[in-house]
Amino acid sequence: MRCPECGREVQPGEWTCLCQQRPEDLKEEKRGLDTERMQKFVELEQKKKQLEWDLQRIKDEMTAVETDIIDDLIDNDVDKVSVRGRLLYPKRQVVANVHNKQAAIEAIKKAGLTEYVGESYNANQISAYLRECDAEGRELPEEFRGIIEPYEKVKLGIRNA
């Protein structure tokens, strides 16, 4: 959907175009904040969202035709074809399909392939634990000192008003 004022692409129901917001309407301007910079940030965020949406649509379209192209190449016994300067070919790839992670780890170790198994941790879960400690005012375990430290990063949040 396009904005009737300026012609910019706007997703229906998600936001209004920036041209419809006047700086004098923003309360923040009265506090001395740089509303033009804020409007630029919102505009960039909207463009990013649109590009992400477009990219997902393109990926979905590509996935929809990929299988048909592969089947067509295989059915016609064609190993490669050049289209618009790009080479299309069926690419065979063998990947592991693991049904039970713990059983797979045990099987790999029993097979003597320990170089494929290592001890690890989940960074997202550790970060969640640190946030939980921070929210509850708890000290971190002594074992973490000098090894795992909380790091606070501040990003600009954005959502519909």
N, CA and C of each residue as an Amber inpcrd file, in Angstrom:
protein
   483
   0.8390000  -1.1720000   0.0000000   0.0000000   0.0000000   0.0000000
   0.8860000   1.2370000   0.0000000   0.5100000   2.2260000  -0.7800000
   1.2960000   3.4500000  -0.8730000   0.6110000   4.5830000  -0.1050000
   1.4480000   5.4290000   0.4920000   0.9510000   6.6050000   1.2050000
   0.3460000   7.5700000   0.1820000  -0.8740000   8.0610000   0.4290000
  -1.4870000   8.9920000  -0.5290000  -0.7820000  10.3430000  -0.5900000
  -0.0460000  10.6940000   0.4680000   0.6360000  11.9820000   0.5160000
   1.9360000  11.9950000  -0.2790000   2.8100000  10.9850000   0.0100000
   4.1560000  11.0260000  -0.5730000   4.4520000   9.8570000  -1.5200000
   3.6020000   8.8310000  -1.5250000   3.8170000   7.6970000  -2.4220000
   4.7240000   6.6100000  -1.8670000   5.2090000   6.7750000  -0.6170000
   6.0520000   5.7400000   0.0040000   5.2580000   4.4710000   0.2190000
   5.9490000   3.3050000   0.1510000   5.3390000   2.0080000   0.4190000
   5.0750000   1.8880000   1.9130000   3.8440000   1.5810000   2.3000000
   3.4610000   1.4400000   3.7010000   2.6610000   0.1550000   3.8470000
   3.0280000  -0.6810000   4.8310000   2.2900000  -1.9200000   5.0900000
   0.9440000  -1.5750000   5.7080000  -0.1470000  -2.1310000   5.1920000
  -1.4650000  -1.8040000   5.7430000  -1.5850000  -2.2310000   7.2030000
  -2.0880000  -1.3200000   8.0210000  -2.3500000  -1.6190000   9.4200000
  -1.1360000  -1.6470000  10.3280000   0.0600000  -1.5430000   9.8030000
   1.2430000  -1.6470000  10.6530000   1.7140000  -0.2890000  11.1410000
   1.6690000   0.7160000  10.3000000   2.1480000   2.0280000  10.6930000
   1.6210000   3.0670000   9.7210000   1.7570000   4.3130000  10.0910000
   1.4180000   5.3820000   9.1670000   2.7110000   5.9520000   8.6220000
   2.6200000   6.5810000   7.4940000   3.7990000   7.1540000   6.8510000
   4.3030000   8.3400000   7.6680000   5.6100000   8.5200000   7.6520000
   6.2210000   9.6250000   8.4060000   5.7550000  10.9930000   7.9210000
   5.3830000  11.1000000   6.6530000   4.9670000  12.4060000   6.1480000
   3.6710000  12.8610000   6.8190000   2.9570000  11.9130000   7.4280000
   1.7090000  12.2550000   8.1010000   1.9340000  12.6590000   9.5500000
   3.1650000  12.5660000  10.0190000   3.5020000  12.9910000  11.3790000
   4.2820000  14.2970000  11.2920000   3.7830000  15.3100000  11.9490000
   4.4700000  16.5910000  11.9440000   5.2690000  16.7230000  13.2250000
   6.5010000  17.2440000  13.1630000   7.3180000  17.4010000  14.3700000
   6.6050000  18.1710000  15.4750000   5.7560000  19.1550000  15.1140000
   5.0830000  19.9270000  16.1540000   4.0430000  19.0920000  16.9050000
   3.6420000  17.9490000  16.3190000   2.7020000  17.0590000  16.9930000
   3.3890000  16.1720000  18.0210000   4.6980000  16.1000000  17.9880000
   5.4300000  15.2010000  18.8850000   5.7360000  15.8960000  20.2080000
   5.3060000  15.2880000  21.3020000   5.5540000  15.8550000  22.6330000
   7.0510000  15.9500000  22.9140000   7.8160000  15.0020000  22.3680000
   9.2400000  14.9440000  22.6630000   9.9750000  16.2060000  22.2180000
   9.4770000  16.8460000  21.1660000  10.1560000  18.0380000  20.6710000
  10.1720000  19.1330000  21.7350000   9.1340000  19.1610000  22.5390000
   9.0430000  20.1720000  23.5970000  10.1250000  19.9520000  24.6460000
  10.6380000  18.7310000  24.7390000  11.6870000  18.4220000  25.7030000
  13.0790000  18.6480000  25.1230000  13.1630000  19.1170000  23.9110000
  14.4610000  19.3890000  23.3050000  15.0930000  18.1890000  22.6180000
  14.3350000  17.1310000  22.3840000  14.8740000  15.9540000  21.7070000
  14.9140000  16.1900000  20.1980000  15.8460000  15.5380000  19.5490000
  16.0000000  15.6690000  18.0960000  14.9830000  14.7680000  17.4030000
  13.7830000  15.3050000  17.1690000  12.7100000  14.4910000  16.5860000
  12.9870000  14.1460000  15.1270000  13.7440000  14.9710000  14.4230000
  14.0720000  14.6400000  13.0310000  14.9040000  13.3690000  12.9700000
  15.8530000  13.2510000  13.8810000  16.6880000  12.0480000  13.9280000
  15.8270000  10.8390000  14.3100000  14.8840000  11.0440000  15.2190000
  13.9840000   9.9620000  15.6190000  13.1150000   9.5260000  14.4470000
  12.6080000  10.5050000  13.7010000  11.7930000  10.1790000  12.5360000
  12.6190000   9.4180000  11.4990000  13.8750000   9.8040000  11.3150000
  14.7600000   9.1090000  10.3850000  14.9480000   7.6590000  10.8320000
  15.1330000   7.4500000  12.1460000  15.3010000   6.0910000  12.6750000
  14.0600000   5.2510000  12.3970000  12.8790000   5.8200000  12.6490000
  11.6250000   5.1020000  12.4040000  11.4820000   4.7860000  10.9260000
  11.8350000   5.7510000  10.0730000  11.7670000   5.5260000   8.6230000
  12.6980000   4.3860000   8.2040000  13.9140000   4.3650000   8.7440000
  14.8610000   3.2970000   8.4220000  14.3640000   1.9480000   8.9310000
  13.7570000   1.9540000  10.1190000  13.2120000   0.7130000  10.6710000
  12.0900000   0.1890000   9.7880000  11.2650000   1.0860000   9.2870000
  10.1690000   0.6880000   8.4030000  10.7190000   0.1200000   7.0950000
  11.7560000   0.7560000   6.5430000  12.3750000   0.2440000   5.3130000
  12.9630000  -1.1440000   5.5540000  13.6320000  -1.3090000   6.7010000
  14.2200000  -2.6040000   7.0590000  13.1450000  -3.6790000   7.1310000
  12.0330000  -3.3530000   7.7840000  10.9280000  -4.2950000   7.9220000
  10.3720000  -4.6840000   6.5450000  10.2370000  -3.6970000   5.6680000
   9.7320000  -3.9520000   4.3150000  10.6940000  -4.8510000   3.5450000
  12.0030000  -4.5680000   3.6440000  12.9980000  -5.3850000   2.9480000
  13.0170000  -6.8130000   3.4830000  12.8910000  -6.9670000   4.8020000
  12.8430000  -8.3040000   5.3870000  11.6180000  -9.0570000   4.8930000
  10.4870000  -8.3660000   4.8130000   9.2580000  -8.9670000   4.3160000
   9.4270000  -9.3740000   2.8550000   9.9980000  -8.4810000   2.0440000
  10.2540000  -8.7810000   0.6340000  11.1950000  -9.9740000   0.4910000
  12.2640000  -9.9960000   1.2930000  13.2270000 -11.0910000   1.2310000
  12.5660000 -12.4150000   1.5810000  11.7340000 -12.4400000   2.6020000
  11.0560000 -13.6810000   2.9780000  10.1350000 -14.1530000   1.8600000
   9.4490000 -13.2170000   1.2330000   8.5650000 -13.5590000   0.1010000
   9.3710000 -14.1710000  -1.0380000  10.5440000 -13.6050000  -1.3260000
  11.4150000 -14.1240000  -2.3840000  11.9170000 -15.5160000  -2.0240000
  12.3450000 -15.7110000  -0.7710000  12.8180000 -17.0280000  -0.3320000
  11.7150000 -18.0700000  -0.4570000  10.4930000 -17.7010000  -0.0620000
   9.3610000 -18.6250000  -0.1680000   9.0960000 -18.9990000  -1.6240000
   9.1680000 -18.0100000  -2.5040000   8.9640000 -18.2560000  -3.9320000
  10.0360000 -19.1900000  -4.4880000  11.2890000 -18.9300000  -4.1060000
  12.4000000 -19.7710000  -4.5730000  12.2360000 -21.2120000  -4.0990000
  11.8370000 -21.3850000  -2.8510000  11.6290000 -22.7230000  -2.3050000
  10.5300000 -23.4450000  -3.0780000   9.4890000 -22.7060000  -3.4340000
   8.3670000 -23.3040000  -4.1530000   8.7690000 -23.8410000  -5.5210000
   9.6940000 -23.1810000  -6.2060000  10.0640000 -23.6370000  -7.5540000
  11.3070000 -24.5250000  -7.5640000  12.0930000 -24.5030000  -6.4920000
  13.3520000 -25.2640000  -6.4520000  13.1370000 -26.7530000  -6.6680000
  12.1950000 -27.3380000  -5.9480000  11.9510000 -28.7760000  -6.0620000
  11.5440000 -29.1470000  -7.4850000  10.6900000 -28.3370000  -8.0950000
  10.2570000 -28.6060000  -9.4700000  11.4300000 -28.5510000 -10.4450000
  12.3200000 -27.5910000 -10.2520000  13.4880000 -27.4740000 -11.1390000
  14.4020000 -28.6820000 -10.9710000  14.6500000 -29.0750000  -9.7270000
  15.5050000 -30.2490000  -9.4730000  14.8910000 -31.4820000 -10.1190000
  13.5970000 -31.7010000  -9.8960000  12.9090000 -32.8510000 -10.5030000
  13.0060000 -32.8110000 -12.0240000  12.8390000 -31.6240000 -12.5950000
  12.9130000 -31.4630000 -14.0540000  14.3010000 -31.8160000 -14.5770000
  15.3490000 -31.3510000 -13.9000000  16.7140000 -31.6620000 -14.3270000
  16.9860000 -33.1640000 -14.2360000  16.5880000 -33.7720000 -13.1160000
  16.8260000 -35.2050000 -12.9270000  16.0030000 -36.0260000 -13.9160000
  14.7190000 -35.7000000 -14.0700000  13.8450000 -36.4360000 -14.9970000
  14.3540000 -36.3800000 -16.4310000  14.9880000 -35.2740000 -16.8040000
  15.4900000 -35.1090000 -18.1730000  16.9700000 -35.4530000 -18.2830000
  17.5220000 -36.0380000 -17.2270000  18.9190000 -36.4720000 -17.2040000
  19.8810000 -35.3430000 -17.5910000  19.6140000 -34.1490000 -17.0500000
  20.4590000 -32.9750000 -17.2950000  21.2200000 -32.6870000 -16.0100000
  22.5690000 -32.6470000 -16.0960000  23.3460000 -32.4120000 -14.8720000
  23.5660000 -30.9400000 -14.5780000  23.4060000 -30.0640000 -15.5810000
  23.5350000 -28.6210000 -15.3580000  22.9540000 -27.8670000 -16.5440000
  22.5420000 -26.6300000 -16.2840000  22.0070000 -25.7800000 -17.3410000
  22.3470000 -24.3300000 -16.9940000  22.7030000 -23.5600000 -18.0070000
  23.0450000 -22.1590000 -17.7970000  21.8300000 -21.2820000 -18.1060000
  21.4920000 -20.4120000 -17.1620000  20.3550000 -19.5030000 -17.3220000
  20.7930000 -18.1110000 -16.8890000  20.7410000 -17.1660000 -17.8130000
  21.1070000 -15.7690000 -17.5350000  22.4730000 -15.6510000 -16.8640000
  23.4080000 -16.4340000 -17.3220000  24.7650000 -16.3620000 -16.7960000
  24.9580000 -17.0760000 -15.4680000  23.9520000 -17.7990000 -15.0150000
  24.0380000 -18.5560000 -13.7580000  23.8970000 -20.0370000 -14.0930000
  24.6660000 -20.8630000 -13.4010000  24.6520000 -22.2990000 -13.6430000
  23.7540000 -22.9680000 -12.6070000  22.7250000 -23.6580000 -13.0780000
  21.8270000 -24.3930000 -12.1950000  22.1590000 -25.8740000 -12.2940000
  22.2380000 -26.5520000 -11.1520000  22.5540000 -27.9810000 -11.1310000
  22.0370000 -28.5910000  -9.8390000  21.6440000 -29.8620000  -9.8950000
  21.2430000 -30.5250000  -8.6540000  22.4920000 -30.8100000  -7.8190000
  22.4820000 -30.3790000  -6.5930000  23.6490000 -30.5160000  -5.7190000
  23.3040000 -31.4970000  -4.6040000  23.9060000 -32.6670000  -4.6620000
  23.6460000 -33.7060000  -3.6670000  24.4360000 -33.3970000  -2.4050000
  23.7560000 -33.4850000  -1.2720000  24.4070000 -33.2030000   0.0010000
  23.8850000 -34.1860000   1.0400000  24.7940000 -34.8390000   1.7370000
  24.4160000 -35.7700000   2.7890000  24.5240000 -35.0440000   4.1270000
  23.4520000 -35.0850000   4.9010000  23.4440000 -34.4380000   6.2090000
  22.9200000 -35.4170000   7.2530000  23.2840000 -35.1910000   8.5040000
  22.8340000 -36.0450000   9.6000000  21.4090000 -35.6730000   9.9960000
  20.5850000 -36.6800000  10.1680000  19.2220000 -36.4820000  10.6550000
  19.1580000 -37.1450000  12.0210000  19.2970000 -36.3640000  13.0780000
  19.3750000 -36.8750000  14.4440000  17.9960000 -36.8340000  15.0810000
  17.5480000 -37.9960000  15.5650000  16.2290000 -38.0840000  16.2030000
  16.3230000 -37.8840000  17.7120000  17.4440000 -38.2830000  18.3040000
  17.6300000 -38.1720000  19.7500000  19.0670000 -37.7100000  19.9830000
  19.2280000 -36.4750000  20.4070000  20.5550000 -35.8870000  20.5450000
  21.4430000 -36.6550000  21.5190000  20.8990000 -37.0010000  22.6830000
  21.7080000 -37.7020000  23.6790000  22.1190000 -39.0850000  23.1750000
  21.2010000 -39.7950000  22.5330000  21.5200000 -41.1200000  21.9880000
  22.5690000 -41.0010000  20.8800000  22.4830000 -39.9280000  20.0900000
  23.4580000 -39.7130000  19.0200000  24.8440000 -39.4680000  19.6080000
  24.9250000 -38.6800000  20.6790000  26.2160000 -38.4070000  21.3230000
  26.8300000 -39.7090000  21.8310000  26.0180000 -40.5290000  22.4750000
  26.5040000 -41.8170000  22.9810000  26.9670000 -42.7230000  21.8430000
  26.2020000 -42.7560000  20.7580000  26.5590000 -43.5990000  19.6150000
  27.8650000 -43.1350000  18.9750000  28.0530000 -41.8390000  18.8770000
  29.2810000 -41.2830000  18.2880000  30.4800000 -41.6420000  19.1620000
  30.3250000 -41.5050000  20.4770000  31.4120000 -41.8610000  21.3970000
  31.7250000 -43.3540000  21.3230000  30.6960000 -44.2280000  21.2900000
  30.8930000 -45.6760000  21.2080000  31.5990000 -46.0630000  19.9160000
  31.3460000 -45.2770000  18.8440000  31.9750000 -45.5580000  17.5580000
  33.4230000 -45.0820000  17.5260000  33.8820000 -44.4590000  18.6180000
  35.2590000 -43.9720000  18.6760000  35.4780000 -42.6730000  17.9190000
  34.4150000 -41.9450000  17.6450000  34.5060000 -40.6820000  16.8870000
  34.3680000 -39.4800000  17.8270000  35.1050000 -39.5150000  18.9260000
  34.9830000 -38.4710000  19.9530000  35.3760000 -37.0880000  19.4480000
  36.1340000 -37.0110000  18.3480000  36.5060000 -35.7010000  17.8100000
  35.2920000 -34.9380000  17.2730000  34.1810000 -35.6630000  17.0770000
  32.9590000 -35.0110000  16.5900000  32.0300000 -34.5740000  17.7230000
  32.3980000 -34.9050000  18.9500000  31.5680000 -34.5680000  20.1050000
  32.4040000 -33.7350000  21.0650000  31.8440000 -32.6590000  21.5420000
  32.5700000 -31.8270000  22.4970000  31.6360000 -31.3270000  23.5710000
  32.2150000 -30.8960000  24.6660000  31.3990000 -30.2950000  25.7150000
  31.1300000 -28.8490000  25.3210000  29.9440000 -28.3980000  25.5940000
  29.5610000 -27.0650000  25.1820000  28.5460000 -26.5030000  26.1630000
  28.1210000 -25.2910000  25.9330000  27.0660000 -24.6710000  26.7100000
  26.2240000 -23.8440000  25.7520000  25.0230000 -23.5010000  26.1760000
  24.1250000 -22.7080000  25.3580000  24.2160000 -21.2510000  25.8240000
  24.7810000 -20.3940000  24.9830000  24.9970000 -18.9870000  25.3390000
  23.6770000 -18.2730000  25.6540000  22.6200000 -18.6040000  24.9370000
  21.3300000 -17.9660000  25.1970000  20.7970000 -18.3390000  26.5760000
  20.9750000 -19.5990000  26.9660000  20.4980000 -20.0230000  28.2800000
  21.3180000 -19.3880000  29.3950000  22.6260000 -19.2720000  29.1920000
  23.4740000 -18.6260000  30.2060000  23.0990000 -17.1480000  30.3280000
  22.8490000 -16.4910000  29.2060000  22.4260000 -15.0860000  29.2390000
  21.1040000 -14.9380000  29.9820000  20.1830000 -15.8660000  29.7550000
  18.8930000 -15.8280000  30.4570000  19.1090000 -15.9960000  31.9580000
  20.0370000 -16.8730000  32.3400000  20.3610000 -17.0730000  33.7520000
  20.9340000 -15.7820000  34.3630000  21.8190000 -15.1130000  33.6290000
  22.3930000 -13.8480000  34.1080000  21.3040000 -12.7900000  34.2750000
  20.3690000 -12.7160000  33.3240000  19.2630000 -11.7530000  33.4220000
  18.3940000 -12.0650000  34.6420000  18.1620000 -13.3620000  34.8870000
  17.3700000 -13.7900000  36.0370000  18.0570000 -13.3720000  37.3430000
  19.3580000 -13.6000000  37.4340000  20.1180000 -13.1920000  38.6300000
  20.0420000 -11.6870000  38.8220000  20.1880000 -10.9340000  37.7320000
  20.1410000  -9.4780000  37.7910000  18.7660000  -9.0040000  38.2660000
  17.7100000  -9.5780000  37.7020000  16.3520000  -9.1640000  38.0490000
  16.0330000  -9.4650000  39.5100000  16.5780000 -10.5540000  40.0250000
  16.2970000 -10.9520000  41.4050000  17.3340000 -10.4330000  42.3960000
  18.3600000  -9.7400000  41.8860000  19.3920000  -9.1810000  42.7600000
  20.3100000 -10.2400000  43.3670000  20.3960000 -11.3900000  42.7240000
  21.2550000 -12.4740000  43.2260000  22.6720000 -12.3170000  42.7050000
  23.6350000 -12.7430000  43.4910000  25.0350000 -12.7710000  43.0670000
  25.2490000 -13.9310000  42.1080000  26.1980000 -13.7590000  41.2040000
  26.5490000 -14.8560000  40.2990000  27.3820000 -15.8830000  41.0640000
  27.3810000 -17.1300000  40.5990000  28.2170000 -18.1380000  41.2530000
  29.6860000 -17.7110000  41.2380000  30.3920000 -18.0120000  42.3100000
  31.8140000 -17.6740000  42.4300000  32.6150000 -18.2230000  41.2530000
  32.2110000 -19.3780000  40.7480000  32.9300000 -20.0310000  39.6420000
  32.9030000 -19.2040000  38.3520000  31.9550000 -18.2960000  38.2430000
  31.8360000 -17.4660000  37.0440000  32.8620000 -16.3350000  37.0020000
  33.3440000 -15.9090000  38.1550000  34.2080000 -14.7180000  38.2390000
  35.4090000 -14.8120000  37.3060000  35.5540000 -13.7740000  36.4940000
  36.6700000 -13.7010000  35.5560000  36.4840000 -14.5560000  34.3100000
  35.4180000 -15.3460000  34.2950000  35.1760000 -16.2340000  33.1530000
  33.8790000 -15.8570000  32.4440000  32.8230000 -15.7440000  33.2140000
  31.5130000 -15.3610000  32.6710000  31.0630000 -14.1300000  33.4230000
  31.0190000 -13.0210000  32.7350000  30.6360000 -11.7540000  33.3450000
  29.4140000 -11.1970000  32.6130000  28.5070000 -10.5630000  33.3460000
  27.3750000  -9.9240000  32.6670000  27.8420000  -8.7140000  31.8710000
  27.2750000  -8.5340000  30.7230000  27.5710000  -7.3890000  29.8670000
  26.2340000  -6.7750000  29.4890000  26.0820000  -5.5000000  29.7520000
  24.8220000  -4.8390000  29.4550000  24.9540000  -4.0560000  28.1630000
  24.0660000  -4.3410000  27.2330000  24.0410000  -3.5460000  26.0060000
  22.6640000  -2.9110000  25.8880000  22.6300000  -1.6930000  25.4070000
  21.3870000  -0.9650000  25.2850000  21.1290000  -0.7320000  23.8140000
  19.9480000  -1.1710000  23.3740000  19.5290000  -0.9580000  21.9930000
  18.2620000  -0.1170000  22.0230000  17.9490000   0.4990000  20.9350000
  16.7540000   1.3080000  20.8400000  15.5860000   0.4110000  20.4770000
  14.5930000   0.3210000  21.3590000  13.3920000  -0.4560000  21.0710000
  12.4440000   0.3500000  20.2080000  11.6550000  -0.3350000  19.4140000
  10.6830000   0.3580000  18.5600000   9.4630000  -0.5440000  18.3840000
   8.2900000   0.0670000  18.5230000   7.0370000  -0.6540000  18.3320000
   5.9630000   0.3550000  17.9560000   4.8100000  -0.1470000  17.5660000
   3.7160000   0.7480000  17.2330000   3.2820000   1.5110000  18.4690000
   2.9870000   2.8140000  18.3070000   2.5850000   3.6440000  19.4490000
   1.1550000   3.3730000  19.8280000
